């Protein structure tokens, strides 16, 4: 995994996640568990969990960067 580790994500910050060629931009709303986060999509304003975003697995191109 390139970019940031899940443990370095901070509440209130904005990130771009790339996985399987798809890009998602979100703001981290809250930390629910060790690797579970509540996110708000910056384009649709929809909220979802990190596990839903990574539900189809982790690709070789997984990368998290600050926006």
Buried (B, 14 or more C-beta within 10 A) or exposed (E): EEBBEEEEBEEEEEBBBBBEEEEBBBBBBEBEEEEEBBBBBBEEEEBBBBEEBBEEEEBEEBBBEEE
